[in-house]
Every structure is written in C-alpha cells, then in structure tokens.
Amino acid sequence: METTRGGARVPWPSPPVVATGFPGAVAPVRVGRQGIYDRRRTLVAYELLFRNHGGASADLAEGAEQDHATSQVISATFGDFGVGQIAGDKPLFINLTRGFFTGELPIPFPPHQVVLELLENIEVDEEVMAGLRRLKDQGYRIAVDDFIGEPGRLPALGLADYVKIDVAAAGDAFDEVLALAREHSRDALVVVERIEDDALFARCLAAGADLFQGYGLQRPVTLEAVSLTPSQLVCLQLVRALTGTDVPIREIEDLVASDPALSLRVLKTVVSAATGTKNEITSLRQAIVMLGPQQLCSWVVLMLLGGVTGVDTESLTMVLARAAACARLAPAVADLAYTVGLLSGVASVLGMPEADLVDTTGVAGTVREALVQRHGPAGAALRAVLAYEEDEPCAITGTGHAVYEVSRAYLAALSGAMLTVGAVVGDS
C-alpha cells in the first residue's frame, strides 16, 4: 500500500459501484485513523482524524467549522463504518471542540471505548472544568491534547487520564514538559506525538513516556466508503418530535422510517454504541427503543451538524415502497420484513451486495437469513416484491404469494411512499 506524507488512503470497504439512476443519493464518507503504541511498539489505541473529501488535510477554521468536522467524524465512525470495523476493541481518541465539553453539543456515545481529547485551543475556564468533571463522573476518559506546559491548562491535567505532548512543539523543553505533566497528573499516561524515527522513539522512551504516536510508527490511514445522506428536513422534524412531551414511539418510528439513510444510520449506530449487549438487532423499531429518545436526539443533532443533505425522490420512493410492501406481505413479522426490505433497497441505491451491507450494520442473523438467503416469511416477501419490480409473475407465484396479492401490497406501499416523499420534498 502506497503512503504519502499526508497519510495512506484506503477504501473501506472496497468502493462499491454506485447504481445509476439515483443522482445525489450517495455521498463519500472519509475518516482518518492513526495508531497509538506502547513501550513495546504494540498497537493499543487509535486516534480518529477529520478528512475532507478529496484531500488529506485536517486544517480547520475555528468555531463552527471545527464543530462540523467533529460531528462528521463521530457520525461517520458510529453511523457509517462502525466502531468494530475501524478499531475492533481498542480505545478511540476523538478530538472534541469546546461545545462538547460544556454541554452545548451532545456526546451521543457511551464511555466504554472512547477517549475525549481536549484540544489545545480550548480555554480551560470554569465552564470547561465543570464539563470535564461531569464527563468524568459519567465514566468518560479525558486526554489533554498537545500540552507544552501552558499554566492555563494545568487544572485540566488533574482530571486527565492521558496527557499528550507534541515532542516537536515542546522542543528542548520536552523533559521539563513531561515532568510538569507527571507533577500535575500523577495517574495519567503520557502520550508523545510526532515520533518521526527510531532515535526519537528511544529518546522519549528513556525519558519515561508511556505511549507513542507518529509517522515513525504508523502514518495516518484514511478510510473511505460511500453513504446515503439523510434528509435535513426529516432530521429537523425528528428533533422537534424528540424534544416534545409524550411523543408516541410510533410517531418517532414513522419519522425515522421515512428516510432510508437515517434508518440505516440508526441501525448501525445501535450496533456500534451498544457493544456488549445481549440483544440482537432484528428491526428498526427495536433499534429506536434501544437508543432511547435522548440518545436518538443526540445522534440526529450530530447528523445535522455533520452536514446532511436530501436524497433524490426516485431512490427514496423505491426504498420506502419496497420496505412497506415486504411488511404488508409478511404481517406476522412486519418489523423484520420492513427492515429486510429497507436494507435491500439501500443496497440497490449504494450498488452494494446485500451481504456486504448486512456485514456493515451488524444486525441479527435472522435479518441476514431473510435478506441474503431469502429464508422465512420475510425472505419470501422480499423475493416476491423483487419479482414484482422485475415484472416476473412466475417468480412471484414461486414464493407462495399470489400475483394479485403482491400487486395490491406493492401499489398500496408505493402510494404511501409517494405521499411521504411528497411531504418531505414539498416542504424542503
């Protein structure tokens, strides 16, 4: 694999061929990743990095642009790639802007696999300190990023689990900066950044550093995939509903289900964020219930901040009609059948094999059996719907469904899908 100074660029997974006929339905998603190593040069963690599409630069303006970049990294990591796909069971260091520490922006993931990095340009005032204490009480680990001995950042070191020192920025004062970090954060691990070669690694090792990061150990790798883009209008409607009082779960489910891209991200997010859960995800409704209103609202806000757009009407209508038709043909397992139809439609839009899409979502084996092997009532419903779309009546009857039954179900589903899409597009 070729690498450059800006880091390697690796497709994740191999870039699918995007189906034609769905202009604007997909968008590229890129996240950078760099390894963090211990004293034996064993990989122990990753740092996630923002990557603009078409370039490797992580240089950002202040304020809103940094919030946007951070939201993109979080949304892509949990909602597009999946934490397990990016890092396995290793911790993830994520750079956060001031708003995430003060509570102005939501942190929608649980604390077990993330380390929250306090950037060097964040003023450590009372508001930030209160936020750090609150996050520590919730079980989050904190890293103070790019520490070079600034007096104003010393209070944060008392709450840090990691102190990251840029050896190049520290220069000749590196030993003094490391000693200062030890003095003010006795239990924290010291991570040295910008390790360029073996000699620098040996020097920092001898000085007593615990962890190491830099091109001399691993160049940043850019992971890339394509993703459906959620509708901004649907996300806004969902935020309004979730911040209301006593909103029925059916209303929330209907809003999520009205946008295939949002539905897919919810499924992936639950699997990514709910590591260790004993419950397999078999339907969109189950995923929504597991997330809960507050966490779902946090994710939708992050999607909005990360820059969601609208999906074209043709692809949106097709996916919703296919999902609803499957649910109508398998009423005993309607939630499962809807999810199977939804994933089948999304795979068509993305141009991905259904098996590959299932692997990225991590949904239950029953979903895979119905979607990929076409087993059970949900699988038979999907076969019938696909045969109807291809105008193959003989194939329809082979599923155990009558042609008129499938036609009636599909036309009703299509009518509902067109109404949903019309409402979204008409208001946007």
N, C-alpha and C positions, 0 to 999 in steps of 0.2 A: 504494500500500500504506500503510495507516494505521500510525503508530508511536505509542508511548506512552513515558513516562519509563522504564518497565520494559523497553522494547525491543519490537520488532515480533514478531509471531507468525505464522509462515509454515508451512503444511503442506508436508511433504517426504516423498514426493511428495504430490499431492492425496489427501486422506484417502479410502481405499477404503471401499466399503460392506461391512461385515463380514457374512459369511454367517450366517444364523440357524441355530439347531440346534447350535451349538458354544459354549455358555456357558463363559466362563472360559478359552477357548483363546487369546485375544489380549490384549495389554496395550499401552497407549500408551507411546511412547518419545519423549523430548524432550531435545534438546541445544541449548545456546546457542552462538552464534558471533559474534565481533566482529572487525572488520578492524584490521590494523596497517599504517600508511602510512609512506612515506619522505619525504624533504625536499621532493620534488616532488608530494606527495599521491598517489603511486601506491601501490595496494594491493600489499603484499609478503608478508603472512602473516595468519594468523588465530589468535585465542585461543579455545579451547573452554571453555564455561561450563556448570556444572551447572544444570539446571532441574527443579524439582519439577513433577509433572503438575498442571495446574490453576492454576499461578501462575508468575510470572517471578522470584521471589526466589531468590537464591543464598546467603542467610544460613544457616549451618550451625552445629551444635554442634561441640564438639571431639571428637577421637578417632575412635571407631567410625563416627559419622555422616559425618564427612569421608571416611574410608576408603570407606564405602559410596557416597558421591556420586562420588568419583574413579573408583571401579570402574565405576559406571554410565556415566560419560562415556566411558571407554575402551572398554567393551564395546559401547556403542551406536555409537560412532564407527566402530570397525572391524567390528563384527558385524552392525549393523542398517543403517546408512546407507552405509558405505564411505567411505574417505578421499577417493577421487577425486570422489565425489558432493558431499562437503562442501567440499573445499578445492582440488580439482584437483591441481596440482603444487606448491602453496605450502606453506611450513612451518606446522606446527600447534603452538602453545604450549599445553601441558597442565599444569594445576596438580596437583602431587602432594603427598601427605602424607608425614610422616616415614618411615613404614614402607617406602615405595617407595625412598627414598634409602638406608636402612640395610640393605636386602635382605630385610626381613621379608615384604614383599609383592612379587610378581613384576611385572616390566615386560615384557610379552609381545610387544612390537612392536620391529621393527628401528629403528636410529637415524636412518635417512636422511631422514625427513620430520617428525621431532618435535623440539620443544624442551621440556625438562623444567623446569618452574618451581618453584623452592624458595620455598615460602610464607613470609610474614613471621613467622608464629607458630612456625616450626620453630627450635629452639635449635641453633645451629651449634657442636656439640661434636665431639670426636674421632671418634665413631661416624659422624656425618653427613659429616664431612670425608673419612673413609675411603671412604664410599659415593660421594661426589662424584668422588673420584679414580678409583674403579673404573669408574664410568659414563663418565667422560671417556676412560679407556683403551679402553672398548668402542665409542667413537665417538659417544656422545650429546652433544648441545649442552645447556648449562645456562643458565638465566636466574634471576637473583636478583630476586625479586618484591618490590615496594613498599619499596625501600630508601630510608630517610630519614636515613642517616648513623649508624646504630647501630654502636658499636665492636665488639660481639659478632658482627656479621655480616661484618666486614671480611675475615676469612680466606677466606670463600666467594667473595668478589669476584675473588680471584686465579685461580679456576678457571672464572669465568663467561664465557660468550660474549655474554650480554646482561645489562644491569643496568636494571631497570625502576624508575622514580621516579614516585611519585604526587605530582603537582605541587600538588594541593590540600593533602595532608598535610604536604608539605615547607614550604609557605607562603613566608614571607620568606626562609627559609634555602635556597631552591631552588638558587641559584647555588653556594652552598657545598657542598651535597649532590652536585651534578653534578661539581664539581671533585674532591671526595673519591672519587667513583666512577671518574673518569679516573685519579686517582693510584694507586688500588689495582687497577685492571683496565684497563690501557692499551689492550689489543686488543679490548675488549668494545664492542658497540654499546649506546648509551644509548637506552632507550625511555621516553618520557614519557607517563604515563597521565593521564586526566581532562582531556583537551583539550576544552574546552567551546565555544570560539568562535575566530574568526579572529585576534582580538587575542592570545589566549593561545598559539595556534599560532605566531604571528610572534615572540612573546617567547621561547619555548623554542627556536625555530629560530635566533634570533640568539645565544642562549646556547650553541649548539653541539650540541644534541641530534641524534640520528641518525634515530630512528623515533618515531612518534606514534600515540596511541590515545585514543579518547574520543568522546562524543556529538557533538562538533563535526565529526567526520569520518564516523563511522558509529555508529548506535545498535545495540545487540545485537539479533540476529535469533534467534528460537527456531525450530528445525527440528523438525518433528513427523511421526511416522509411527506405524503400528501394527506390532506384532511378536508372533510366537509366543513363549511363555515356556517356557524349558527346565525340565525336571523336576529338582528339587533332589536327589532320590534318585539319579537317573541320574548327575548331576554328581558326587555323592559317591562312587558306585561307580567312576566313571571315574578320579577322583583316586586312589583306593586301588589300582586296577589300574596306573595310570601310575607310581606310586611304588614298585611291586613290582619284582621282578627277572625278566628274561627273559619278559616278557608277550608272547604271540603277537600279531601285528598283527591277526589275525582276531578275537581277543577284544576288542581296542580298537575295531575297526570295528563289531563287533556292538553294543557298548555305545553308541557314537555313533549308529549307525543306528536304535537302539531309540527314539530321541527325535527326531522331525522338527524341532523347534525348535533343538535342539543341532546337528543335521546342517546346517541352513540357516546357522546362525551360523558353523560351521566352514568351509563353502564361501565365505561372504562374507569371513570373516577372512583366509583364504589369499589371496584376490584383493586385499584391501586391503593386507595386510602384505607381499606378495611383489611389490611394484612393480618392474618391470624384468625379471621372469622371462620366459624364452623359452617356457616350457611352459604351454599352455592347460589349464585345469582341465576334465576330462571326467567325473570320477567322484568320489564321496565318498572312496573308498579312496585315490585319488591325492592328494586334499587332505590327508588324515590323514598320509600318508607325507611330504608336503612340509613340513607343520608340524613333524613330529617329536615324540617323546614329551614332551620337556621343555617346548617351546613350547605344545603342546596342553594340558599340565597347567596351565601358567600361565594360559591363557585360561579354562579351566574354573574355576580358583580365582577369577578375576575375575568370572565369571558368578555364582558363588555369593555373592561379596561384594556384587555389584550387585543382589541380590535376585531370584533366580529362583523360580518357583512351579511348580505342577503343571498339566498340560494335561488337559482332560476326556477321559474314556475313549472317548467316541464319535468325536471328531475324531482322536485318536491312533490308534485301531484302523483307521479308514478310510485314513489316510495310509500307515500301515505295510503294510496289505493291498494297497493299490494299487501301492506301490513293489515289494513282493515278487512280486506277480502279474506285473508287467511283466518283472521279471528272469527269472521262470520261463518266460515265453513267448519270450524272446529270449536263450537261453543263450550264444550266441556273443558277445554284447555285454552280458552280465549286469550289469556295473558301471554302464555307461552307462544301461541300461534302468532299473535301480533308481533312479538319480539322477533320471531323467526322471519316473518315477512319483512319486518323493518330492516334486519341485518342483510337479508337477501337483496333488498332494494339499494341499500347503501353500498354493498359490494358491487352492484351493477354500475352505480354512479362513479365509484372510485376506480372501476376496472380491475378490482382485486378478486382473486379466487376466494370463495366463501370460507374455505378452511383457514386461509391466512387471516381473514378478518376476525374470525372466531378466536384465533390464537392471540390477537392483539387485545381483545376485550376480556378474555379470561372468564367468560360466562360458563354456566354449568354444562356438564356432559350431556344432559337431556336436550339442551339447545343445539349443541353440535350434532347430536344424532338426528334431530329433526331437520336441521339446516343442511348439513353436509351429506348424511346418509339417507335423508328423506324418510326417516323412520317415524312410526306412530301417527296419530291423527294430525298433529301439526305438520309433520313432514308430508303426509298425503295431501293436506290442504295446500301446501306450497307447490307441490307438483301440479296440482290441478290449476292453480292460479297461473303458474308459468306456462302451462299448456294453453290456457285460455288466451294469454297475451300473445302466444305464438300462433294462435288460430289452428290448434291441433285437437279436434274433437275426439279422435280415437284415443289420444293420450289422456284426455280428461276422463273418459269412462274407465280407463285402466287404473285410475286412482280410487275407484269406488264411489265417485261423485257423478251425478247426472249433469249433462251439459247445461240444461236449463237452470239447475241449482247453482252452478258456478257462475253462469252468466248473470243471474239475478243478484248473487252476492257481490260480484265484481262491479256491476253497474251501480249498486247502492253504495259500495265503498268509494267508487270513483266520484259519485255525486257529492258525498261527504268531503272527500279530499279537495274537490274543486271549491267547495264553499269555504273550507279552511284556508286554502291558498288565496282565494279571492279576498278574504277578510284581512289576511296579512299583507298582501301586495297592495290592496286598495287603500290601506291606512298608512303605508310607508312613504 
